[in-house]
Amino acid sequence: MRSTQAVPVRNRVIDLSGKAVFRQNPNAGMQSKGGCSLSRKKTGRRREALNNRAALIAITGVVFSLAVAVEVKGTQLRATERDLLAQEQTLTMQLNDEKNRAQDLEEERVYVQTKEYIEKVAKEKLGLVNPGETLLKPSEKK
């Protein structure tokens, strides 16, 4: 039952109660339940297929772009890793050298505190001798 106050919208009429009533279009040929002709449905399906293909191409492009970006960043990270490993090896060698130097200095500190070192410095630098020793110095030729 149609109301006298209706608003036409494409192939249907919406009455004021909110119900949609479909019109029959005798010129459209065979019609489906929705009131659209089969040729219109085919056109819609073609458009939908094209839209699906476009979406698939766009998604593929985005995925490819992300793959390229990840590969580029991975290459940069591998180069950085190589540099850091080389730097680590250099620092490890420097650390070992400094440990050896510290050990040598510790040994020298212990040696400096011995009586042997004190006597050696007293003889060489100060010209002192132990009791009973004679100091012989070469004469200077003029």
N, CA, C and O of each residue as an XYZ file, in Angstrom:
568
protein
N       0.846     -1.165      0.000
C       0.000      0.000      0.000
C       0.889      1.225      0.000
O       1.814      1.336      0.805
N       0.601      2.156     -0.919
C       1.433      3.339     -1.075
C       0.762      4.539     -0.437
O      -0.459      4.696     -0.466
N       1.583      5.355      0.123
C       1.094      6.587      0.723
C       1.027      7.636     -0.366
O       1.751      7.558     -1.358
N       0.180      8.594     -0.189
C       0.063      9.650     -1.197
C       1.248     10.586     -1.115
O       1.569     11.266     -2.089
N       1.904     10.630      0.037
C       3.082     11.468      0.195
C       4.310     10.572      0.129
O       4.661      9.926      1.116
N       4.965     10.528     -1.028
C       6.136      9.667     -1.220
C       7.232     10.452     -1.923
O       6.967     11.389     -2.676
N       8.454     10.050     -1.661
C       9.613     10.701     -2.250
C      10.292      9.693     -3.178
O      10.723      8.642     -2.704
N      10.406      9.972     -4.489
C      11.053      9.017     -5.380
C      12.585      9.095     -5.241
O      13.153     10.187     -5.237
N      13.244      7.940     -5.128
C      14.692      7.849     -5.073
C      15.087      6.698     -5.994
O      14.844      5.533     -5.681
N      15.698      7.033     -7.132
C      16.100      6.070     -8.175
C      14.982      5.086     -8.461
O      13.921      5.484     -8.943
N      15.200      3.787     -8.170
C      14.208      2.767     -8.515
C      13.267      2.438     -7.367
O      12.564      1.429     -7.412
N      13.247      3.259     -6.362
C      12.356      2.977     -5.239
C      11.693      4.256     -4.780
O      12.155      5.362     -5.063
N      10.646      4.083     -4.096
C       9.914      5.217     -3.543
C       9.888      5.015     -2.038
O       9.531      3.943     -1.549
N      10.266      6.048     -1.317
C      10.257      5.962      0.138
C       9.071      6.783      0.612
O       8.988      7.987      0.372
N       8.151      6.100      1.295
C       6.997      6.854      1.814
C       7.366      7.466      3.145
O       8.436      7.181      3.683
N       6.517      8.284      3.674
C       6.811      9.021      4.896
C       6.920      8.129      6.123
O       7.464      8.557      7.141
N       6.424      6.917      6.054
C       6.548      6.008      7.196
C       7.940      5.395      7.257
O       8.263      4.733      8.244
N       8.791      5.592      6.224
C      10.152      5.100      6.231
C      10.323      3.810      5.464
O      11.441      3.311      5.333
N       9.222      3.253      4.949
C       9.321      2.003      4.211
C       9.709      2.287      2.774
O       9.254      3.264      2.179
N      10.552      1.430      2.220
C      10.944      1.587      0.826
C      10.067      0.680     -0.021
O       9.928     -0.506      0.278
N       9.492      1.211     -1.042
C       8.647      0.451     -1.955
C       9.328      0.527     -3.320
O       9.591      1.619     -3.823
N       9.617     -0.637     -3.922
C      10.326     -0.661     -5.181
C       9.361     -0.545     -6.349
O       8.286     -1.145     -6.364
N       9.787      0.255     -7.332
C       8.998      0.403     -8.549
C       9.478     -0.605     -9.569
O      10.650     -0.983     -9.576
N       8.606     -1.026    -10.399
C       8.979     -1.888    -11.503
C       9.283     -1.017    -12.703
O       8.523     -0.101    -13.017
N      10.401     -1.296    -13.385
C      10.790     -0.539    -14.564
C      10.606     -1.454    -15.768
O      11.419     -2.353    -15.986
N       9.579     -1.249    -16.534
C       9.293     -2.163    -17.643
C      10.349     -2.080    -18.749
O      10.486     -3.036    -19.513
N      11.088     -0.997    -18.867
C      12.073     -0.835    -19.935
C      13.417     -1.484    -19.605
O      14.266     -1.602    -20.488
N      13.628     -1.899    -18.383
C      14.921     -2.406    -17.953
C      15.110     -3.868    -18.299
O      16.212     -4.382    -18.107
N      14.155     -4.534    -18.771
C      14.278     -5.949    -19.089
C      14.125     -6.766    -17.828
O      13.267     -6.473    -16.996
N      14.942     -7.783    -17.678
C      14.856     -8.633    -16.499
C      15.402     -7.882    -15.287
O      16.425     -7.203    -15.379
N      14.715     -8.007    -14.152
C      15.145     -7.286    -12.959
C      15.396     -8.257    -11.819
O      14.813     -9.339    -11.749
N      16.279     -7.835    -10.932
C      16.578     -8.645     -9.749
C      15.720     -8.170     -8.601
O      14.891     -7.274     -8.762
N      15.918     -8.772     -7.440
C      15.143     -8.395     -6.265
C      15.363     -6.946     -5.868
O      14.438     -6.296     -5.383
N      16.552     -6.434     -6.061
C      16.878     -5.075     -5.660
C      16.313     -4.038     -6.605
O      16.407     -2.847     -6.310
N      15.739     -4.423     -7.709
C      15.172     -3.466     -8.635
C      16.161     -3.006     -9.684
O      15.793     -2.174    -10.513
N      17.397     -3.491     -9.704
C      18.403     -3.089    -10.680
C      18.363     -4.050    -11.850
O      18.071     -5.234    -11.683
N      18.650     -3.552    -13.006
C      18.699     -4.413    -14.181
C      19.987     -5.224    -14.144
O      20.939     -4.856    -13.456
N      20.015     -6.321    -14.880
C      21.187     -7.183    -14.903
C      22.388     -6.478    -15.525
O      23.518     -6.692    -15.087
N      22.163     -5.635    -16.545
C      23.289     -4.932    -17.162
C      23.912     -3.949    -16.171
O      25.124     -3.735    -16.176
N      23.092     -3.368    -15.345
C      23.611     -2.458    -14.334
C      24.402     -3.230    -13.284
O      25.413     -2.744    -12.777
N      23.933     -4.441    -12.957
C      24.655     -5.268    -12.002
C      26.007     -5.677    -12.561
O      27.002     -5.689    -11.836
N      26.050     -6.015    -13.858
C      27.318     -6.391    -14.479
C      28.285     -5.218    -14.466
O      29.473     -5.390    -14.194
N      27.778     -4.022    -14.761
C      28.613     -2.833    -14.733
C      29.136     -2.601    -13.319
O      30.304     -2.261    -13.132
N      28.291     -2.780    -12.352
C      28.692     -2.625    -10.955
C      29.740     -3.646    -10.566
O      30.688     -3.338     -9.842
N      29.561     -4.873    -11.056
C      30.548     -5.921    -10.756
C      31.888     -5.602    -11.411
O      32.942     -5.825    -10.815
N      31.848     -5.081    -12.638
C      33.082     -4.713    -13.322
C      33.801     -3.604    -12.551
O      35.013     -3.651    -12.342
N      33.022     -2.616    -12.140
C      33.618     -1.525    -11.366
C      34.209     -2.050    -10.068
O      35.303     -1.666     -9.653
N      33.449     -2.943     -9.440
C      33.920     -3.519     -8.178
C      35.201     -4.325     -8.408
O      36.127     -4.260     -7.599
N      35.256     -5.076     -9.497
C      36.451     -5.845     -9.811
C      37.631     -4.909    -10.077
O      38.746     -5.172     -9.625
N      37.388     -3.819    -10.808
C      38.448     -2.840    -11.061
C      38.907     -2.191     -9.760
O      40.101     -1.989     -9.540
N      37.951     -1.872     -8.912
C      38.313     -1.287     -7.612
C      39.121     -2.280     -6.781
O      40.081     -1.902     -6.111
N      38.726     -3.559     -6.830
C      39.470     -4.586     -6.093
C      40.888     -4.716     -6.644
O      41.842     -4.840     -5.876
N      41.033     -4.688     -7.971
C      42.356     -4.783     -8.580
C      43.207     -3.574     -8.195
O      44.384     -3.710     -7.861
N      42.597     -2.397     -8.246
C      43.329     -1.182     -7.878
C      43.777     -1.248     -6.420
O      44.902     -0.874     -6.089
N      42.894     -1.722     -5.561
C      43.250     -1.856     -4.143
C      44.375     -2.874     -3.970
O      45.296     -2.664     -3.180
N      44.295     -3.986     -4.718
C      45.324     -5.015     -4.636
C      46.666     -4.473     -5.130
O      47.704     -4.751     -4.531
N      46.648     -3.706     -6.213
C      47.881     -3.101     -6.734
C      48.450     -2.100     -5.725
O      49.661     -2.055     -5.508
N      47.588     -1.310     -5.118
C      48.042     -0.332     -4.130
C      48.659     -1.031     -2.919
O      49.703     -0.613     -2.419
N      48.009     -2.092     -2.452
C      48.533     -2.837     -1.302
C      49.872     -3.472     -1.660
O      50.805     -3.460     -0.856
N      49.966     -4.028     -2.870
C      51.226     -4.623     -3.319
C      52.329     -3.570     -3.360
O      53.461     -3.834     -2.954
N      51.999     -2.383     -3.850
C      52.969     -1.292     -3.893
C      53.443     -0.897     -2.502
O      54.632     -0.665     -2.286
N      52.518     -0.824     -1.573
C      52.879     -0.463     -0.194
C      53.776     -1.538      0.423
O      54.777     -1.228      1.069
N      53.407     -2.799      0.216
C      54.212     -3.892      0.761
C      55.601     -3.887      0.136
O      56.594     -4.074      0.839
N      55.684     -3.675     -1.177
C      56.976     -3.617     -1.854
C      57.808     -2.455     -1.313
O      59.003     -2.607     -1.062
N      57.179     -1.302     -1.135
C      57.895     -0.137     -0.594
C      58.427     -0.428      0.803
O      59.560     -0.072      1.125
N      57.620     -1.069      1.626
C      58.067     -1.429      2.969
C      59.227     -2.421      2.916
O      60.172     -2.319      3.698
N      59.152     -3.382      1.990
C      60.236     -4.356      1.857
C      61.531     -3.659      1.454
O      62.595     -3.980      1.983
N      61.455     -2.719      0.534
C      62.640     -1.972      0.108
C      63.192     -1.161      1.277
O      64.401     -1.144      1.509
N      62.303     -0.489      2.013
C      62.734      0.331      3.148
C      63.408     -0.535      4.213
O      64.424     -0.135      4.783
N      62.858     -1.701      4.482
C      63.437     -2.610      5.481
C      64.809     -3.093      5.013
O      65.745     -3.173      5.809
N      64.930     -3.415      3.726
C      66.214     -3.884      3.196
C      67.277     -2.788      3.276
O      68.419     -3.056      3.650
N      66.904     -1.561      2.927
C      67.852     -0.446      2.986
C      68.301     -0.221      4.426
O      69.492     -0.064      4.694
N      67.355     -0.206      5.337
C      67.694      0.005      6.746
C      68.537     -1.157      7.274
O      69.460     -0.947      8.062
N      68.222     -2.384      6.840
C      69.007     -3.541      7.254
C      70.443     -3.438      6.771
O      71.373     -3.779      7.502
N      70.628     -2.968      5.538
C      71.976     -2.788      5.000
C      72.738     -1.751      5.816
O      73.912     -1.940      6.131
N      72.068     -0.660      6.155
C      72.704      0.371      6.976
C      73.084     -0.186      8.349
O      74.162      0.104      8.868
N      72.199     -0.977      8.924
C      72.472     -1.544     10.248
C      73.638     -2.529     10.198
O      74.451     -2.574     11.122
N      73.726     -3.321      9.120
C      74.849     -4.252      8.998
C      76.170     -3.489      8.872
O      77.175     -3.890      9.460
N      76.173     -2.397      8.113
C      77.391     -1.583      7.982
C      77.773     -0.982      9.333
O      78.947     -0.975      9.703
N      76.788     -0.483     10.062
C      77.042      0.077     11.392
C      77.579     -1.001     12.330
O      78.477     -0.746     13.133
N      77.024     -2.205     12.221
C      77.476     -3.305     13.069
C      78.941     -3.641     12.784
O      79.723     -3.855     13.710
N      79.312     -3.686     11.492
C      80.714     -3.960     11.140
C      81.637     -2.889     11.723
O      82.695     -3.200     12.270
N      81.224     -1.623     11.602
C      82.038     -0.531     12.148
C      82.188     -0.657     13.658
O      83.273     -0.463     14.205
N      81.090     -0.982     14.319
C      81.136     -1.102     15.780
C      81.988     -2.297     16.220
O      82.674     -2.225     17.240
N      81.947     -3.394     15.455
C      82.785     -4.542     15.798
C      84.262     -4.207     15.638
O      85.084     -4.601     16.466
N      84.599     -3.480     14.573
C      85.989     -3.062     14.378
C      86.431     -2.137     15.508
O      87.544     -2.259     16.019
N      85.564     -1.225     15.888
C      85.875     -0.302     16.983
C      86.028     -1.077     18.290
O      86.902     -0.765     19.099
N      85.182     -2.082     18.498
C      85.274     -2.895     19.711
C      86.610     -3.632     19.771
O      87.239     -3.701     20.827
N      87.041     -4.185     18.630
C      88.321     -4.887     18.609
C      89.470     -3.935     18.916
O      90.387     -4.281     19.661
N      89.419     -2.740     18.343
C      90.457     -1.742     18.601
C      90.498     -1.385     20.084
O      91.567     -1.323     20.691
N      89.339     -1.155     20.647
C      89.280     -0.792     22.072
C      89.724     -1.947     22.964
O      90.338     -1.723     24.007
N      89.421     -3.173     22.565
C      89.860     -4.336     23.339
C      91.381     -4.427     23.338
O      91.993     -4.701     24.370
N      91.994     -4.195     22.163
C      93.464     -4.213     22.092
C      94.059     -3.091     22.947
O      95.052     -3.305     23.643
N      93.462     -1.903     22.898
C      93.948     -0.792     23.722
C      93.815     -1.119     25.201
O      94.704     -0.811     25.995
N      92.708     -1.742     25.564
C      92.499     -2.117     26.961
C      93.559     -3.114     27.411
O      94.102     -2.987     28.509
N      93.858     -4.106     26.576
C      94.897     -5.086     26.932
C      96.260     -4.406     27.064
O      97.024     -4.718     27.977
N      96.568     -3.470     26.146
C      97.833     -2.732     26.241
C      97.912     -1.945     27.546
O      98.951     -1.931     28.206
N      96.827     -1.300     27.910
C      96.807     -0.513     29.148
C      96.914     -1.405     30.383
O      97.535     -1.025     31.375
N      96.311     -2.588     30.322
C      96.441     -3.528     31.446
C      97.894     -3.964     31.597
O      98.416     -4.032     32.710
N      98.551     -4.261     30.459
C      99.971     -4.639     30.507
C     100.810     -3.492     31.050
O     101.711     -3.709     31.860
N     100.520     -2.281     30.611
C     101.256     -1.112     31.093
C     101.048     -0.929     32.594
O     101.993     -0.641     33.328
N      99.804     -1.097     33.045
C      99.522     -0.965     34.480
C     100.278     -2.024     35.280
O     100.770     -1.749     36.374
N     100.367     -3.233     34.730
C     101.104     -4.300     35.415
C     102.594     -3.956     35.471
O     103.239     -4.158     36.500
N     103.140     -3.439     34.368
C     104.551     -3.035     34.355
C     104.813     -1.925     35.369
O     105.820     -1.946     36.077
N     103.904     -0.958     35.432
C     104.064      0.133     36.399
C     103.993     -0.372     37.830
O     104.720      0.107     38.700
N     103.126     -1.329     38.070
C     103.018     -1.900     39.423
C     104.315     -2.633     39.797
O     104.805     -2.521     40.921
N     104.857     -3.380     38.833
C     106.123     -4.070     39.083
C     107.248     -3.058     39.338
O     108.093     -3.266     40.210
N     107.250     -1.968     38.573
C     108.269     -0.933     38.777
C     108.095     -0.266     40.141
O     109.082      0.028     40.815
N     106.853     -0.026     40.551
C     106.597      0.575     41.867
C     107.141     -0.320     42.971
O     107.736      0.164     43.934
N     106.936     -1.611     42.831
C     107.455     -2.549     43.836
C     108.980     -2.544     43.804
O     109.617     -2.555     44.857
N     109.578     -2.528     42.600
C     111.040     -2.526     42.460
C     111.653     -1.259     43.038
O     112.719     -1.310     43.651
N     110.991     -0.125     42.847
C     111.512      1.150     43.345
C     111.610      1.134     44.870
O     112.435      1.849     45.438
N     110.806      0.355     45.521
C     110.805      0.309     46.974
C     111.827     -0.693     47.532
O     111.971     -0.811     48.749
N     112.519     -1.396     46.672
C     113.502     -2.380     47.148
C     114.841     -1.715     47.452
O     115.139     -0.629     46.955
N     115.648     -2.393     48.283
C     116.976     -1.901     48.675
C     117.907     -1.887     47.459
O     118.747     -0.999     47.317
N     117.747     -2.864     46.605
C     118.590     -2.965     45.406
C     118.460     -1.704     44.547
O     119.465     -1.173     44.075
N     117.249     -1.229     44.343
C     117.020     -0.036     43.526
C     117.625      1.192     44.197
O     118.255      2.022     43.542
N     117.426      1.298     45.513
C     117.947      2.454     46.245
C     119.473      2.509     46.136
O     120.039      3.580     45.918
N     120.138      1.368     46.286
C     121.599      1.330     46.150
C     122.032      1.699     44.739
O     123.007      2.428     44.560
N     121.323      1.207     43.747
C     121.657      1.480     42.355
C     121.572      2.978     42.070
O     122.474      3.543     41.450
N     120.512      3.612     42.510
C     120.335      5.054     42.276
C     121.390      5.837     43.052
O     121.932      6.815     42.536
N     121.689      5.423     44.285
C     122.693      6.121     45.099
C     124.059      6.056     44.431
O     124.803      7.036     44.459
N     124.398      4.930     43.838
C     125.704      4.797     43.181
C     125.741      5.578     41.872
O     126.699      6.307     41.614
N     124.714      5.434     41.048
C     124.733      6.028     39.715
C     124.526      7.539     39.745
O     125.248      8.273     39.070
N     123.581      7.996     40.494
C     123.210      9.408     40.427
C     123.905     10.258     41.484
O     124.265     11.408     41.234
N     124.091      9.675     42.676
C     124.653     10.462     43.761
C     126.146     10.193     43.981
O     126.816     10.944     44.690
N     126.657      9.140     43.382
C     128.070      8.809     43.539
C     128.405      8.242     44.904
O     129.571      8.286     45.298
N     127.463      7.722     45.631
C     127.707      7.139     46.954
C     128.177      5.696     46.806
O     127.900      5.031     45.808
N     128.913      5.218     47.849
C     129.385      3.826     47.873
C     129.107      3.232     49.234
O     128.921      3.953     50.214
N     129.080      1.930     49.289
C     128.940      1.217     50.572
C     130.271      1.279     51.312
O     131.311      1.457     50.678
N     130.267      1.135     52.637
C     131.531      1.108     53.374
C     132.406     -0.041     52.891
O     131.933     -1.170     52.759
N     133.641      0.233     52.635
C     134.589     -0.771     52.186
C     134.708     -0.837     50.673
O     135.565     -1.569     50.178
N     133.900     -0.117     49.912
C     133.985     -0.104     48.461
C     134.756      1.116     48.018
O     134.758      2.147     48.691
N     135.408      0.989     46.884
C     136.143      2.114     46.324
C     135.485      2.468     45.004
O     135.181      1.593     44.194
N     135.271      3.736     44.798
C     134.648      4.207     43.575
C     135.722      4.589     42.590
O     136.553      5.447     42.885
N     135.727      3.991     41.459
C     136.689      4.308     40.417
C     135.960      5.060     39.309
O     134.944      4.613     38.777
N     136.514      6.201     38.993
C     135.947      6.994     37.911
C     136.981      7.119     36.831
O     138.154      7.335     37.132
N     136.589      6.990     35.571
C     137.539      7.195     34.499
C     137.942      8.667     34.446
O     137.133      9.557     34.706
N     139.179      8.900     34.113
C     139.645     10.279     34.042
C     139.210     10.886     32.724
O     139.065     10.205     31.709
N     139.014     12.145     32.777
C     138.575     12.844     31.561
C     139.798     13.278     30.800
O     140.684     13.930     31.352
N     139.851     12.929     29.563
C     140.983     13.318     28.714
C     140.660     14.667     28.115
O     139.549     14.949     27.665
N     141.718     15.501     28.138
C     141.527     16.846     27.595
C     142.252     17.003     26.329
O     142.210     18.073     25.722
